[in-house]
């Protein structure tokens, strides 16, 4: 299933995409895509619904973040061997973990704001892993049992805030609108091989990122297990798993976002995003 949330910011309703590309309203069955509603049992019940019985949503409503109630947006740094090479950094001996404030999360096609004082706002297409049930001390073999599904994430970054303002990367990662998520929560039954998905990002029609999740150093099951050894993972938590090469910082000379730019990005089977860039 391709599950989604539609409507104005703060009042989104749950829905799904039918086989013809139409949005169907799920709000008679669940109140939102969050918590227990994305557990394995709940997803199985949603999958048993006759899609044609669901109300058709007219028009082209705004799409919100594909999951609600995200407590933690966990990000993995330098997790693509080819991206690490373009930054001139070594692949880490364990996953680099940083947290992105949940207040950065927005819909997949919402505007992106360049923070005041920014000179180096950058793009990063990433595979998002959405947790469906509480995971603590889980094995790598069992880790995917705790995954509800996958989504597209844009891990926007302000490189100067990240690297030159002292402290952790969080400063350059958590600005408002720096976490477009969606359009869909694609359930894991539709993504049998999350570690081999084509992914791309265009800025103003120019393709900068053209990679694949197959170059991830630490793959999905390992990351879920690894993080669950450090903290409990809860339904709605998201792991943003890293980016392939082609970020603005890696260009020669570097290229960064400016007001009026347009980003378009996507991952095979998971849909695409489009964001207009404005000054914050």
N, C-alpha and C positions, 0 to 999 in steps of 0.2 A: 504493500500500500504506500501511496504517497499522501501523507497527512500534512495538514497545513492549518494556519490560523489566519482569518481574514477579518477586515474591519478597521475602524479607526483605532489609533494608538490608545491602549488602555481598555478598550472594549471589544477586543477581538473575540471571534467565535471559532470553534473547532470545525474543521471540514476535511474533505479528502478530494483528490483529483480522480475523476472517473476515467474510463478508457478512451473517452473522446476528448479529454483535455478540459472538461467542465468541472467547476467546483460544486461539490455537494455538501450540504449543511449537516453536521453531525451533532448539533447542539441539543437535539431531543434525546441523545444517547449519553453524552458526556458534557460536563460544563466547560472543560478546557483540556488541552493537551498538556497535562502536568501530573506529577505525583503518581498515584496508583493507576491513573488512566493510561499510562504508558508501560505498565507492567506486562510481562508476557501473557498472563491470563486476560487482561483487559484488551490487549492488542488482538488476541485470538478471537475475542467476542466481536470486536469491530470488524475483523476480517470475515466474519460469518454473516454480516449484514448484507441484504440485497441492495446493492448500490443504487439500483434504479428506484428503490423505494424512498431514497433520501431526497429532500427538497433541492431543486436546482437553484444555484445562486446566480442571479442575473448580473450582467455587466462585467466589469473588471475591477473588483474591489482591491483596495490596498491589502498586501500580504504582510502580516506581522512576523516576528521571530517564530520559527516553527515549533518551539516548545516554550512553555511558560514556567515560571517558578524556578528558574535556574539559580541555584545557590552558589555554584562554583563554575567559572569558566577557566579551565586549566589549559595552559598552552605549553607546547614542547618546542624548545629552541634548537636550531641547527640539526634537525632530524632528517634532512635529506643530504646525502653525501655530495651531490652536485651543487646544492646551495651552500653548504659549508665551504666548498672549494671556491665559489665566487666571492665569498666574504673574506677569504684568506684565513679562516679559522679551522682548527682541528675538530674532527668528529669527537664528541665527548665520550668518555668511558661509561657514563650513565646518562639517562635522559636529563636534559636541562629543563627544569620546571619553573614557570613563572605564572602568576595569576593575573587575569584581566578582570577588572571590576565588572560586576554584572550590570551596572548602570551604563556600560558602553554598548550593551546589546540593543540592536535595532532590527527592523525588517530588512529583507533582502534588497529592496528597491528604494529604501528611504534615502534621504540626502545624507551626505557625509560632510561634517564640518572640519575645516582645518583650524586647529586650536590657535588662539591668539599667541603671537610670538613664535609660531612654528616656521621653520625654514626647511624642514626635511620630513614631510609627511609622505609615507610610503605605503604600498599595497602588498598583500600576501594572500594568494588563494590557498585555502587549506581544507583538508578533510576534517569534518567535525564528527565525533563519536558521541552519541547521546545515551546516557545511562538510563536503564529502565527499571532496575531494582537495586536495593542497597547492596553494595559490594564491600567486603572487608576481608582482607587476607585471602583473596581468591587465587587459585592457581592459574597459570597461563592456559592450561588445557580447558579450564571451565570458564575462562574470562568472557568469551562471547555470549555466554548464557545471560550475562548481566547487561548486555547492550540492547537498547530498544531499536536503534537504527542509526542512520548516517545523514549528514547534511553538508552543505557548502558553507564555509566560513570565510570571511575576509578579515584577516588579522592585521588591521591597519596599525601602523607604527609611526611614531615621531622619533626619528633616529637621534636627533640631538638630545631630546628629553631622555631617550633611552640610554645613551652612552656617555653624555657629557654633563648631566645634571646631578651626578653622584647618586649612590644608592642602587636599587634594583631596577630591572627592566620595566617593572610595572608602571613607572612614571611615564614612559613613552608608549605604553600599550593601552592605557585605561581611559583615554580622553573620551568625552561624549561622542557617540556615533561610531566608535572605533571597533564595533563588533557586529556588522551585518551577518545575519544568520538565517539560513533557509535558501530557497523558498519552501522546501519540503523536509519533513522527517520521513526518510525513505526506510521502511522497515527492513530488517537485516535479511529477510527471506528473499528480497529483491536484489541484494548485494552479496552474492556468495563469495566474492573475492575482493574485499575492500583494499587489499594490498596490490591491486593492479588496475587502477582507474586513471584514465587520461584526465588531465586538468589543465586549465588555461586562464589567462588574464590579459585583457586588452585595455589599453588606456588611449582614449581618443582614436580608436580604430586600429592602433598599432599593437600587435601581439608581442608582449614582453615575456610572459610566462607560458611555456608550452612543455609540460612535464607529465609525470605519472607518479602515482603513489608507490610504484614498484621500487623507486629509489629511496624510500624511507629506510632509515637505519634501524629504528625500533618500531616494530609493526604493531597493529592494533591490539591484538590479544596480549602481547607483552606489556604494552602501555597500561592497559586496564589493570592487569595483575600488579604491575610495578607500583602504580599509584595507590592501589588498594592496600598495599603494605604500609603506606605512609599516612593514609587518612581514609575514612569511610567515604565512599562515593554514593550519592543519593539520586533517586529518580529526577531527571531533568538537568543534572550536571552535564557539562559538555567538555570533552577533551578536543582541543584544536591541535592537530598532530604535526604541524610544521609545513613548510612551503618549499616548492622546487625553485630552481634558479630563475632569474629574470626580474628580481625586485629592482626598484629604482636605485637603491644604494649600490647595486652591483653593476650599473651601467658606467660607461667610460665616455664622458664624465657622468656623474650621478644625475638622475632625472627624478624630480619630486613633484608631488601633486600641487596644483594651483587652482584657485577658483575658476569655475567654468569647465574643468576637465570632466570627463565621463569615464567611469570604470565599468567594464563588463567582464564577468568571470563565471566559470562553471566547472563542474566535474561530471564525468561520464555517468549517466544514469541518475544523477542527483539534481539536475536542473541548473539554472543559471541566475545570476544577479545582475542588476544594473544600478549604479549610483551616480548621481550628479554631485559634484564637489562644490561647496560654498565656503565662504569665510565665516568662521565662528565668531 
